């Protein structure tokens, strides 16, 4: 399977939906994360005991130390130049992930429309996947996963405040599993 690099928002979406990232192991890929994302990803939201939203700290280094995610940084002159150029248009985490994906042939996991447009430019030509696509693959692995989709989609919608935009090919799929 192809190597994937995850940007900050997609990482938070999946973490929030699954209550962690161990489900990534079931997809049998190598998952990378840029050092910029490791620095950006400090908190996520969760429901407190009283049902109110609370911030909880994320220990990204723990996810790296367990081998679930491999930490990456731009190494070559080409990666560094692409990173700087992409950072003019998108956040550092997306820019770094784009640069690494472009230069190493990784698939970019992003839900950022601007990053997706950059990735699809002929001079960049990075393959892209998204939170909904990853959830669809995960659901096919086991019928119990599909049964969990309404809860996972609702958690992502409420806690990570992500929903595919109305023009997204995954919009109707998401609505089918969304409770709200």
BELVENUR-V695103 format. One record per backbone hydrogen bond with DSSP energy under -1.0 kcal/mol. NH is the residue of the N-H (numbers start at 1). CO is the residue of the C=O. E is the energy in kcal/mol with one decimal. If there is no record, write none. Layout:
NH,CO,E + NH,CO,E
This chain:
4,30,-2.6 + 5,107,-2.7 + 6,32,-2.4 + 7,109,-2.2 + 11,7,-2.0 + 12,8,-2.4 + 13,9,-2.7 + 14,10,-2.5 + 15,11,-2.7 + 16,12,-2.8 + 17,13,-2.6 + 18,14,-2.7 + 19,15,-1.2 + 20,15,-1.9 + 24,21,-2.2 + 25,22,-1.5 + 27,24,-1.3 + 28,25,-1.6 + 32,4,-3.1 + 33,70,-2.5 + 35,72,-2.4 + 38,34,-2.0 + 39,35,-1.8 + 40,36,-2.0 + 41,37,-2.5 + 42,40,-1.4 + 44,56,-2.1 + 46,54,-2.4 + 48,52,-3.7 + 51,48,-2.1 + 54,46,-3.0 + 56,44,-3.1 + 58,42,-3.0 + 63,59,-1.2 + 64,60,-1.8 + 65,61,-3.0 + 66,62,-1.7 + 67,64,-1.4 + 68,63,-1.1 + 69,63,-1.5 + 70,31,-2.3 + 72,33,-2.3 + 80,76,-2.4 + 81,77,-2.6 + 82,78,-2.5 + 83,79,-2.5 + 84,80,-2.4 + 85,81,-2.5 + 86,82,-3.2 + 87,83,-2.0 + 88,85,-1.1 + 89,86,-2.0 + 90,86,-2.0 + 95,91,-2.8 + 96,92,-3.0 + 97,93,-2.1 + 98,94,-2.8 + 99,95,-2.4 + 100,96,-2.4 + 101,97,-2.8 + 102,98,-2.9 + 103,99,-2.1 + 104,100,-2.1 + 105,101,-1.5 + 107,3,-2.7 + 108,127,-2.9 + 109,5,-3.0 + 110,129,-2.2 + 116,112,-2.3 + 117,113,-2.4 + 118,114,-2.2 + 119,115,-2.6 + 120,116,-1.7 + 121,118,-1.4 + 124,121,-1.6 + 125,121,-3.1 + 126,119,-2.7 + 129,108,-2.8 + 134,130,-2.6 + 135,131,-2.6 + 136,132,-2.3 + 137,133,-2.2 + 138,134,-2.6 + 139,135,-2.5 + 140,136,-1.4 + 146,142,-1.4 + 147,143,-1.8 + 148,144,-1.0 + 152,148,-2.4 + 153,149,-3.2 + 154,150,-2.0 + 155,151,-2.5 + 156,152,-2.3 + 157,153,-2.6 + 158,154,-2.8 + 159,155,-3.0 + 160,156,-1.1 + 162,156,-1.5 + 168,165,-2.2 + 171,168,-1.6 + 174,170,-2.6 + 175,171,-2.4 + 176,172,-2.0 + 177,173,-1.1 + 178,174,-1.4
